[in-house]
Structures are given as C-alpha cells and as structure tokens.
Amino acid sequence: GLRVPKNIELIYLPPYSPELNPVERLWQWLKRHTLRNRYCRTLKDIEDAVQKCLEKAAAPFFEKPVPL
C-alpha cells in the first residue's frame, strides 16, 4: 500500500550488499577492534567494550584545536 511520488525512484538493494550499505563497514570494524577473540560474560560487558572503543576512536575529533 505504499504510494511513491512520481519524482522519487525506488532502487532495491540485493539481499546482501555490504559495499552498498556503509554501516556494514562500521560493524565489521567494530567487531575487529572490540569483540573479536574476547569473551563477554554479560550484555553490559559488550556495551562497555563498544563504548570504550568508540570513545577512543572519536577522541582525536574532539580535542581542542591548537590556537595559531
């Protein structure tokens, strides 16, 4: 029952197309740097590991700029 306006064209992706879905690359990177070869006892442990990894990766973007 979806009505698509005439000025919009729907483009269907294949069922598995990681190169067309950028978030797939993020999940792959995150698993490689956070969860691979590690045992997490609880969901909280996984959340903490992911949070720590993302904070470390994002830190250079939030540092204070050096005045010229």
Distance bins in CASP14 RR format, pairs under 12 A and 6 or more apart:
PFRMAT RR
TARGET T0000
AUTHOR 0000-0000-0000
RMODE 2
METHOD distances of the structure
MODEL  1
2 8 0 0 0 0 0 1 0 0 0 0 0
2 10 0 0 0 0 1 0 0 0 0 0 0
3 10 0 0 0 0 0 1 0 0 0 0 0
4 10 1 0 1 0 0 0 0 0 0 0 0
4 11 0 0 0 0 0 1 0 0 0 0 0
11 17 0 0 0 0 0 1 0 0 0 0 0
11 20 0 0 0 0 1 0 0 0 0 0 0
12 20 0 0 0 0 0 1 0 0 0 0 0
13 19 0 0 0 0 0 1 0 0 0 0 0
13 20 1 0 1 0 0 0 0 0 0 0 0
13 21 1 0 0 1 0 0 0 0 0 0 0
13 24 0 0 0 0 0 1 0 0 0 0 0
14 20 1 0 0 1 0 0 0 0 0 0 0
14 21 0 0 0 0 0 1 0 0 0 0 0
15 21 0 0 0 0 0 1 0 0 0 0 0
16 24 0 0 0 0 1 0 0 0 0 0 0
17 23 0 0 0 0 0 1 0 0 0 0 0
17 24 0 0 0 0 1 0 0 0 0 0 0
17 25 0 0 0 0 0 1 0 0 0 0 0
18 24 1 1 0 0 0 0 0 0 0 0 0
18 25 1 0 0 1 0 0 0 0 0 0 0
18 26 0 0 0 0 0 1 0 0 0 0 0
18 27 0 0 0 0 1 0 0 0 0 0 0
18 28 1 0 0 1 0 0 0 0 0 0 0
18 29 0 0 0 0 0 1 0 0 0 0 0
19 25 0 0 0 0 1 0 0 0 0 0 0
19 28 0 0 0 0 0 1 0 0 0 0 0
21 27 0 0 0 0 1 0 0 0 0 0 0
21 28 0 0 0 0 0 1 0 0 0 0 0
22 28 0 0 0 0 0 1 0 0 0 0 0
22 29 0 0 0 0 0 1 0 0 0 0 0
23 29 0 0 0 0 0 1 0 0 0 0 0
23 30 0 0 0 0 0 1 0 0 0 0 0
24 30 0 0 0 0 0 1 0 0 0 0 0
24 31 0 0 0 0 0 1 0 0 0 0 0
25 31 0 0 0 0 0 1 0 0 0 0 0
25 32 0 0 0 0 0 1 0 0 0 0 0
26 32 0 0 0 0 0 1 0 0 0 0 0
26 33 0 0 0 0 0 1 0 0 0 0 0
26 34 0 0 0 0 0 1 0 0 0 0 0
26 50 0 0 0 0 0 1 0 0 0 0 0
26 53 0 0 0 0 0 1 0 0 0 0 0
26 54 0 0 0 0 1 0 0 0 0 0 0
26 57 0 0 0 0 0 1 0 0 0 0 0
27 33 0 0 0 0 0 1 0 0 0 0 0
27 34 0 0 0 0 0 1 0 0 0 0 0
27 35 0 0 0 0 0 1 0 0 0 0 0
27 50 0 0 0 0 0 1 0 0 0 0 0
28 34 0 0 0 0 0 1 0 0 0 0 0
28 35 0 0 0 0 0 1 0 0 0 0 0
28 36 0 0 0 0 0 1 0 0 0 0 0
29 35 0 0 0 0 0 1 0 0 0 0 0
29 36 0 0 0 0 0 1 0 0 0 0 0
29 50 0 0 0 0 0 1 0 0 0 0 0
29 53 0 0 0 0 1 0 0 0 0 0 0
29 54 0 0 0 0 0 1 0 0 0 0 0
29 57 0 0 0 0 1 0 0 0 0 0 0
30 36 0 0 0 0 1 0 0 0 0 0 0
30 46 0 0 0 0 0 1 0 0 0 0 0
30 49 0 0 0 0 1 0 0 0 0 0 0
30 50 1 0 0 1 0 0 0 0 0 0 0
30 51 0 0 0 0 0 1 0 0 0 0 0
30 52 0 0 0 0 0 1 0 0 0 0 0
30 53 1 0 0 1 0 0 0 0 0 0 0
30 54 1 0 0 1 0 0 0 0 0 0 0
30 56 0 0 0 0 0 1 0 0 0 0 0
30 57 0 0 0 0 1 0 0 0 0 0 0
31 37 0 0 0 0 0 1 0 0 0 0 0
31 38 0 0 0 0 0 1 0 0 0 0 0
31 46 0 0 0 0 0 1 0 0 0 0 0
31 49 0 0 0 0 0 1 0 0 0 0 0
31 50 0 0 0 0 1 0 0 0 0 0 0
31 53 0 0 0 0 0 1 0 0 0 0 0
32 38 0 0 0 0 0 1 0 0 0 0 0
32 53 0 0 0 0 0 1 0 0 0 0 0
32 57 0 0 0 0 0 1 0 0 0 0 0
33 49 0 0 0 0 1 0 0 0 0 0 0
33 50 0 0 0 0 1 0 0 0 0 0 0
33 52 0 0 0 0 0 1 0 0 0 0 0
33 53 1 0 1 0 0 0 0 0 0 0 0
33 54 0 0 0 0 1 0 0 0 0 0 0
33 56 0 0 0 0 1 0 0 0 0 0 0
33 57 1 0 0 1 0 0 0 0 0 0 0
34 40 0 0 0 0 1 0 0 0 0 0 0
34 45 0 0 0 0 0 1 0 0 0 0 0
34 46 0 0 0 0 1 0 0 0 0 0 0
34 47 0 0 0 0 0 1 0 0 0 0 0
34 48 0 0 0 0 0 1 0 0 0 0 0
34 49 1 0 1 0 0 0 0 0 0 0 0
34 50 1 0 1 0 0 0 0 0 0 0 0
34 51 0 0 0 0 1 0 0 0 0 0 0
34 52 0 0 0 0 1 0 0 0 0 0 0
34 53 1 0 1 0 0 0 0 0 0 0 0
34 54 0 0 0 0 1 0 0 0 0 0 0
34 55 0 0 0 0 0 1 0 0 0 0 0
34 56 0 0 0 0 1 0 0 0 0 0 0
34 57 0 0 0 0 1 0 0 0 0 0 0
35 45 0 0 0 0 0 1 0 0 0 0 0
35 46 1 0 0 1 0 0 0 0 0 0 0
35 47 0 0 0 0 0 1 0 0 0 0 0
35 48 0 0 0 0 0 1 0 0 0 0 0
35 49 1 0 0 1 0 0 0 0 0 0 0
35 50 1 0 0 1 0 0 0 0 0 0 0
35 52 0 0 0 0 0 1 0 0 0 0 0
35 53 0 0 0 0 1 0 0 0 0 0 0
36 49 0 0 0 0 0 1 0 0 0 0 0
36 53 0 0 0 0 0 1 0 0 0 0 0
38 45 0 0 0 0 1 0 0 0 0 0 0
38 46 0 0 0 0 1 0 0 0 0 0 0
38 48 0 0 0 0 0 1 0 0 0 0 0
38 49 1 0 0 1 0 0 0 0 0 0 0
38 50 0 0 0 0 0 1 0 0 0 0 0
38 52 0 0 0 0 0 1 0 0 0 0 0
38 53 0 0 0 0 0 1 0 0 0 0 0
39 45 0 0 0 0 1 0 0 0 0 0 0
39 46 0 0 0 0 0 1 0 0 0 0 0
39 49 0 0 0 0 0 1 0 0 0 0 0
40 46 1 0 1 0 0 0 0 0 0 0 0
40 47 0 0 0 0 1 0 0 0 0 0 0
40 48 0 0 0 0 1 0 0 0 0 0 0
40 49 1 0 0 1 0 0 0 0 0 0 0
40 50 0 0 0 0 1 0 0 0 0 0 0
41 48 0 0 0 0 0 1 0 0 0 0 0
41 49 0 0 0 0 0 1 0 0 0 0 0
42 48 0 0 0 0 1 0 0 0 0 0 0
42 49 0 0 0 0 0 1 0 0 0 0 0
43 49 0 0 0 0 0 1 0 0 0 0 0
43 50 0 0 0 0 0 1 0 0 0 0 0
44 50 0 0 0 0 0 1 0 0 0 0 0
44 51 0 0 0 0 0 1 0 0 0 0 0
45 51 0 0 0 0 0 1 0 0 0 0 0
45 52 0 0 0 0 0 1 0 0 0 0 0
46 52 0 0 0 0 0 1 0 0 0 0 0
46 53 0 0 0 0 0 1 0 0 0 0 0
47 53 0 0 0 0 0 1 0 0 0 0 0
47 54 0 0 0 0 0 1 0 0 0 0 0
48 54 0 0 0 0 0 1 0 0 0 0 0
48 55 0 0 0 0 0 1 0 0 0 0 0
49 55 0 0 0 0 0 1 0 0 0 0 0
49 56 0 0 0 0 0 1 0 0 0 0 0
50 56 0 0 0 0 0 1 0 0 0 0 0
50 57 0 0 0 0 0 1 0 0 0 0 0
51 57 0 0 0 0 0 1 0 0 0 0 0
51 58 0 0 0 0 0 1 0 0 0 0 0
52 58 0 0 0 0 0 1 0 0 0 0 0
52 59 0 0 0 0 0 1 0 0 0 0 0
53 59 0 0 0 0 0 1 0 0 0 0 0
54 61 0 0 0 0 0 1 0 0 0 0 0
54 62 0 0 0 0 0 1 0 0 0 0 0
55 61 0 0 0 0 0 1 0 0 0 0 0
55 62 0 0 0 0 1 0 0 0 0 0 0
56 62 0 0 0 0 0 1 0 0 0 0 0
END
